[in-house]
């Protein structure tokens, strides 16, 4: 295990040594979209999504450029997302909204075109996104607010990340960028805790995925 860790560290240092490191800051308004699929019709409940909402993500970016037009891109982005869930059964209709506070770690590759105008390039970004949900807060429900709330969302998610935009060089090493992206959640965020009042598990009753469609603007230096 120690040898593997040393090899991994050496590989990162070697990659950094043969690449140009570019730091940046990114801000992103996005639509948080819930995809919910009911998995167990025999339990008497039907689960579905409860709308979407606008949220924001921000944080530093780190690009390891190899060549003029290619980079390995990562960073650490704080995200506040909206989790909306609706449940219906005979004589019962319940909707709730929960806020998830998360840290996102992109693991992506970025490709730039040649200049389309003076100091301006297009970029395309593709890869994965690891999301760590570190705080879950109940926001509202209908028809009434429960006396207590038990966490039901997993702490970890993996997403597919696709983006495109424009980069405009404003100095020797500085550039502005802006674009759009789509982040598609791949993991069922409902965990193995029990649904209140039943012995059923959330992850067996429904599948919940969180997607983001957003804009991004920022600066690199």
N, C-alpha and C positions, 0 to 999 in steps of 0.2 A: 504493500500500500504506500509506503514511504517512497519507493522508487517511482511509482506511478505519479504521485504528487509532485515529485521533483521534475519528472519529465514534462508534466503539464505546465509547471511554472517556467521551465526552460523554453517550452514552445511559445508561451505567451510573450516572454521577454525577447525571444528571437523574432517573433512576428512584429513586435513593437519596434525593434531595432531596424528592421527593413521597411518600415512604413512611416509615413508622415502623420503625426497625431494632430487632429483638429478638434478643439473643444467648441461647444456651442450651448445655446439656451433656447428652449422650445416651449411655446404656449399653444394650446389646442382647445378650442371649443368643439364639442362633439354631441351628437345624438346618441344616447344610451338606449339600445333597442333590446327587448327581451324576447327570446324564442322559447316557448314552453310547449312541451308535448306530454299529454297524459299517457301514462304507461300501464295503468291498471284500472280497467273499467269495472272490475268486480268489487272494488272497494266502495263504490257508491258515490265517489267524488270525481268531478271532472275539473282538471286544472288547466288554466290558460294564462296568457300574458295580461298584464294590466297597464298597457300603454307604454309610452317612451318619454324621455325627458332630456333637456340640455344639461350637460355637465362639462367640467373643465379638467384638463390635464396640463401639467407643466413640469419642467425639470431640465437637467443638463443632458447634452448629447456628447458622444465621443465617437469620432470617425477615425479609423486607421486606414489611411489612403495608401494604396499600392498602385502606382501609375497615376496618370492624370485623370482618368475617368472611372476608377473603381475604388470602392472602400468597403470595409467591414464596419458596420454602424451599430452602436449600442448606446446605453445611457441608463438613467434612473428617473422615471417619471412618476410623480404623485398624481393619483386619479381619484376623484370622487364620482362614483357611478350610482345609477338608480336601479334597484331591483324591484320589479313589480309583479305580483302574483295574484291570481284570481282563482277562487275555488267555488264550485256550485254543487249542490246535492238537492234532493227533493226537499223543498221548504227552506233551503239554506243558500245564501249568496254572500260571499265574503271576498273583500279586496283589501290588499295592503301594499304599502310602499316602504322599502327599506333602503337606507343609504349604506353603501359599502365603500370604505376608505382603503385604498390599495396602493401598492408600489409596483410599477411595471418595468420590466427589464427586457428591452428589445434585443434580439439576436438576428440581425438582418444583413443583407448585402445591398449596396447601393451602386447604381451605374449611372454615369453622366454621359450626355451626348457631347459632341463638339459644340462650339459656340454657335447659337442660332442668331445672336446679335452681339454687339460689343459687350464683353464681360458677362454674358448671359448664357446659361446652360439649362437644359432640362435634366431632371433626375428621376429615376425609377427605383423603388425600394421594395424588397421582397424578403420574407423570412418568418421567424416566429417571435412570439411575445410571451414571456412568463410573467404572470400576475400573482402577487401575494396580497390577499385580503387580510389586513391586520386589525380592522375594526368594523363592526356591524352594528348599525343603529336603527331602531324602529322609528319611522317618521309618522305614518298615519294609516288608518284603516277605515273601512266602511262595512257594516253600519255603525260600529262602535269601536272604541279603543280598548284593547285587551288590558286586563289588570297587570299582566306580566308578559314578557316576550322571551322566547327561547331561540337562540341562534340556530339557523338552519342551513347556512351557506358555507361551502368549503373554503379553506384558506388558500387554495392554490388553483390556478387556471392556466391553460395553455391556449394560445390563439394563433391563427394565421394572420399575418400582417402584410398588406399590400398598399403601396402609396406611390404618388407621382407629384411632381411640382417643378418649380423654377428656382434656380439659384443665380443671384446677381452679385458679382464681385464688386466691392466698394473700396477696396484698398489692397495692399500687398498681401495681406493674409486674412482679411475680413470679408464676409459675404452675408447678404440677406437671403432668406429662402422662404418660400410659401408654397403650399400645395394642399392636397386632400389625401385621405386614406380610408381604408376599410379594414376593420379589425374583427375577425370572426372567431368567436369562442368555440373551442372544441371539446371542453370537459363539462360534464354535468355538475353544476355548482351546488346542487342540493346534496346534503351530506347524509350520513347514516343515522342521524338522530330520529327519534320517533315523532310522528305527528301527534300533537296534543289530543288526548282523549282516545287514542287508538294505539294498537301495537304495530301499525304500519310504519315503514321507514320512508322518509322523504324521497330518497334517491330511487326507491322502488315504485313510488307513486307517480312521479313526474320527472321529466328531464328538462333542466333549465340551462340555457346558454345565454350569455350576454355578448352582444355585438356593439361595436362603435363605428359610426360614420362621422368623420369630422374634417375640419380644416386645421392646418398647422402653419404657424409663422415663427420665425426665429432668426437668430444671428449666429454666425460662427466666427471664431477668432483664433 
